[in-house]
Amino acid sequence: MKKTIQIDGRDVKFSNNASLFNIYKNQFGKDILSVIMPLFSEFLTNSDALFSTVINDGAKAIKPSEIALALEGVFSLEMVDFLQFAWAMAKCADRDTLDYDEWLESFEDFPIYDVYEELLPMLFRSVISKKKLGKLKAKLKKLKST
C-alpha cells in the first residue's frame, strides 16, 4: 500500500511493503513488532473508531482527540516511536529519503496527529489481514470482559 501525504507544503510518499520491517530494524536496532504490538492491542480493545478505520483502510476520519484518548493507556509508546515509523515508511516508499535526523529537520512543521491518522491504518495493515484483525479484536474484547 502506498500513500502520499502533504506535510509542510510538500508531498511525502509512504509505503508499507515487506521491506518496511528490515528498514526499521536496520535503522533503529529493534523489531517494529515489539513497539507496535502494545499500541495495536490498546487500539483494538479501547477504540472502536480507530479499529473501524484500520479495518476499512482509513475510510473513516479519526479525530486527533480520539487518537489522544486511545494513546492514554499505551505507556510503552513514545513520540519518537511514531516519528521512527513515519520515517521508515517514507524510506520504504523512496530509497532516496534523507537519513532519519536530516529528514525530521527538513520539516518546519510536522503535524504529528494529522500524519498519524493517515499512517496508522497502513502500519496495522502491514502486520495483519482484515479477517484476522476482526478475530483478534473479538478475542481481546472477550479477555477484557472477563
Helices and strands as residue ranges (DSSP letters): E 2-7, E 10-15, H 19-28, H 32-46, H 48-55, H 64-71, H 79-93, H 100-105, H 112-125, H 130-145
